[in-house]
């Protein structure tokens, strides 16, 4: 059984790794302004062949993409597995008239 000190040390290391990951994501995210609108947050498949949509967000006020990356970490606990935030204008749903 682990001692309290061992458990505390493990938690400190976990928090440190998370802090480093947050820094990596913000540092590797493009420094550009995002205009208001709907955007798809995307991730690349393992081979880098295509992007897929993780979720869609609504940007209400102009924001820097780095700030948006940090906001998604803080509010949605979303951290891209590729260590940067990638978005694209939201794709309109295909509507079929019958």
N, C-alpha and C positions, 0 to 999 in steps of 0.2 A: 504494500500500500504506500502511496506517495505521501510525503510529508506536506505540511502546509507550505513550507518554503519552496519545495519543488513545484507545487501547483501554482504558487504565485509567480515563480520564475517562468513557467510555461505561458501564463497569461501575459506577462510582460513581453515575452518574445512574440506571441501572437499579435499583440497590439503594435509592436515595432514593425513586424512584417506588413501589417495592414497600412500603417503610416507610409512605409516605403512604397507600397503599391499605389496608394492615392497620389503620392508625389510623381511616380512614373506616369500615371495616366494623364495628369494635368500637364506635365512637362512634354509628353509626346503628342498631345492633342494640338491640332493646328490653331494658330493664333489668328483668328478672323472673326468678324462680326456676323452674327446671324440675325436676319430680319424677322419680324413677326410673321407667323404662318404655321402651318402644320408640317412636321418633319418626321420621317421614319428614322429611328435609331437602328443602325444595321451592324451586323457582324459578318465576317468573312468565314466561309466554310474552311475546314482544316487545310485544304489544298490551295486556298486562295483563288479558286476558280470563279466563285460567285458570292455575292452578298445576299443575306436574307434579313428580313425585318424582325426585330426583337419586340418592339412596341412603337407606337406613334405618340408624339408629344405635340402640344400646342405652345408655341412661343408667343407670348403676348407683348413683350417689349424687346427691343433690340438688346442682344446680349453677346458677349464674347464667348466663343465656343469653349475656351478653357474654363470660364466661369460656369457655363452650362454643364460641363463635365463634372465639376465639383458639386454643383447643385443636385445633379442626379445621384451622385454618391451620397450626399447628405440626406436627401429627401426620399429617394427610392432604393437606396442601398445597391444601386447599379454600378458595377465596375466591369467594363469590357474585358473579356479574356485576352484581348490583343493589346492591352495597355494604352489605348487611346480611344477617344470618342469619335465615332463616325456617324454622320447623319446625311440625309438627302431629302429634298422636298418630297412630301408624302404623295404617294401614288393614288390617284383617284380610283375608287372602286369601279370595277366594270359592272355596268348596269345593262341588263337585257330586258328589252320590252317584248312582251308577248301579247 
